[in-house]
């Protein structure tokens, strides 16, 4: 099932795509696409069973497909090809950082460069949305059962800010630096999250091609590890890393994002984004 949120920023309404690709209004079942809904399998089943008969919902703008999560957890250097391109050793355990939910935008909203930006980079990623509370789960297979759904994501990063402090937060925290969507695909539709293709183009030039099979730590392993560090609540978002092809790995002059650039991004089965960069 593909769940969406449509409408103006801050005024999105919850919906579901039917078999014909029409958006159906699910506000009678849920006030939003959030942790409360994902943690309620009976409501999800009712939406699935009756979605063709639900009223249509105008889809002038697709917003982020989930309500602002309690936390956004990022994972660094989690693809073998990315580590090789960066000349880095594979991490012995997941590299974990946090991003603010205030950076989340819709799949076609603008990416706004921070003042003085000269090194803003793209990162196509598989986003994992938690569906059931997960805490201290040593079994990766069990941890994977906590997933409520998956989203396409761009973990936009200002590399100069990333390197200018003791943590990665400064390079990751800017507004508009987490485009999501266009939809959330429920976990039952993605039987193997390690079998997805990721692609990203800038101004029509292919920059990233990867597969989630190349992850150093699988989605199941990441969730198990994170559950030992913090409680993951329904609606929380985990960004699982990016494959090779980021601007920082290119030879000079590196093609960092500039005003009017157009970024096209796709994760297999999870839809496409098209974002324009603004200075």
N, C-alpha and C positions, 0 to 999 in steps of 0.2 A: 504494500500500500504506500502511496506517495502523498505525504502530508505537506501542506503549504500554508503560508500566511500571506495574504494579499491586502493591498491598501497603502495609504501614505505612511511615512515614517512615524512610528509611535501609535498608529491607528490601524494596524493590520488586523484582519479577521482570519480565523482559522478555516481551512478548507482541505479538501481531499480531491485528487484528480480521479475522474472516472475513466472507464475503458476508452472513451473517445477523446480524452485529454481535456475535457471540460472541468472547471473548478466547481466543486459542490460545497455548499455552506454547511459546516459542522458546528456552528455556534450553538445549536440546540443540544449538542452532546458535550461540548467543552468550551470554556471561556477562552482557551488559547491552546497552542501546541506546546506543551510544557511537560515537566516531570510528572505532574499529577495525571495527565492523560496517558503518558507512556507507561506509568506504573499501574494502569487499570486495564488489564486485558479484556475484561468484559465490555467496557466502552469501546475499545479498539475493534473488537469483534462486531459490535453493533454497527459501527461506522462502515466497516468493510461489507457487512451484509446488506446495508441499505443505501450505499453511496450513490447508486445510479438514480435513486428516487429523490435524493436531496435537492433542494432548490439550487439554481446556479448562482455563482458569486462572481461579480465582475473582477477581472484579473488585470487591471491596468498596470499595476506594479506588483512584482513578487518581492516581498520582504524577506528577511532571514527566516528560514523555515522552522526555527524554534524561538520561543521567548527567551529573553536574556537569561543565560544560565547562572547558577550560583558561583561557578568557577569555570575557567577555561585553562586546561592543563596542556602544555606543549611538550613535545619530545624533540630533542635535537640530534642530528647526525644518526638517523635511524635507517638509512639505506646504504647498502654496501657500495653502490655506484657513487653516491654522494661523498662518502668518506674517501673513496679512491680519487675522485676528482679534486677533493680538497687536500689530498696528501696527508690525511689523518688516519690514525689507527682506529680500528673499530672499538667503540666503547665497551667496557667490561660490564656495565649496567646502564640502564636508560638514563639519558641526560634530561632532567626534568626542569621545566620553568613554568611560570604562570603568566597568563595574559588577562587583561581586564575585559569584562563583557561589554564595556562601553565602546570597544573597537569594532563590534560586530555590525555588519551592514548587509544589505541584500545582494543578490547575485549580479545585478546590473547597476548598482549604485556606483558613484565615483570613488576612486581612491584619491585621497587628498594628501599631497606631499607635505611633510612638516616643514616649517621655516628653515631655510638653508639646506634642504635636502640635496645631496649629491650622490648618495649611495643607496637609494631605496630599491629593494630587490623583491622578486616574486618567489613564491614557494607553493606549488600545487600539493595538496594533502588530502588524505582520507580523514574525515572527521567522524568520531564515534560519540554517540549520544547515549548516556546511561539511562536505563529503563527501570532498574531495581537497585536499591541500596547495596553497596558493595564495601565491605570492610574486612581486612585481614584474611584474604582468600589466597592460600598458597597454591591452589589447583588452577592452572590456566584454563582448562576446559570449563570448569565451573564458573570462573570469572567471566568468560565469554558469554555465558548465559545471562549476564546482567545487562547486555546491550539492548537498548530500545530501538535504535536505528542508526543510519549512516548518512552523512552529508558530504558534499564536495566543499572544499575550503581552500582559501589562499591565505597562508600565514605570511602576510607582507612584513618586511623587515627593513629597517634603516640600519645598514651595516656599520656606518660610522658611529652611530649612537650605541650599537651593540658592543663595540669595542672600546667605548670611552668610559666605562664604569666597571664596578666589581661584579655586576650581574648582567644578564641579558635583558632585563626588564625595559630599560630605556629604549632599546631598539625595537621592542615588540609592542609597546603600550599605546601608540598613537591612535587617535580616532580614525576609523575607516580601515584599519589594518587587519581586519578579519572578515572579508566577504564570505558569506555562506550561501549554499543553496545551488539550484533553485528549490529543491524539495528535500524533505527527509524521507528516506526509504526505510520502512520498518525492517527489523532484523530478519524476519522470516523470509524476506525477499532476497537476502544476501547470505546464502548458506556458507560461503567461504570468503571472508574478507581478505584473504591472502591471494585471491585470484582476480584482482581488479587492475585495469589499465588506467594510467594517469597521463594526461597530456596538457601542455601549456604552450601557447603561442603569444608573441608580442608583435603587434603590427603585421600579423600574418606569417612571421618567421617562427618555425618550430624551435622552442627553447628547451622544453622538458618532455621526455618520453620515459615512462617507467612502469613498473608493475609492483604491486604490493607484496608479491612473493620475494622481492629483494630486501624486505625489511630485515634489519639485524634482530630486532625483537618483534615478534608477531603481535597482533592486536590482543590476543589472549594473554600473552606473556606480559605485555605492557599493563593491562588492567590488573593482573595479579600483583605485579610489582607496585603499582600505584596504590592498590588497596592496603598495602603494608605501610604506606606513608601517610595516607589520609583517607577519610571516608568519602567515597564517591556517591553522590545523591542523584536520584532521578532528575534528568534535565541537564546535568553537568556535561561538558563537552571536552573531549580529548582529541588533540591534533597530533597525528601519529608520525610526523616527519615527512621529508620531501626527497625525491630522487635527484640524480645529477642534473645539471643544466642551469643552475641559478647563475645570475649575472656575476656574482663574486668569484665563480670558478672560471670565467672566461679570461682570455689574455687581454691585456690593455690594448685599446681603451675599452673598459668593461661597459656593457650596454645597460646600465642602470636605468630605472624608469624616469621618464621625463614628461612634462605636461603634454597632453594630447595623445600620449601612447594609448593603445588599446590592447588589453590583456584578455585573451580567450582561453578558458580553462575548462577541462572536462575530466570527470572521474567516471569510469564505466558504470552504467546503470543509475548513476546519481545526478545526471543532468549536466548542463553547460552554464558557465558564467561568461558574461562579457562586460568588462569594467573599463571605463575611461579614466585616465590619470589627469588630475588637476593640480596645478601648482598653488 
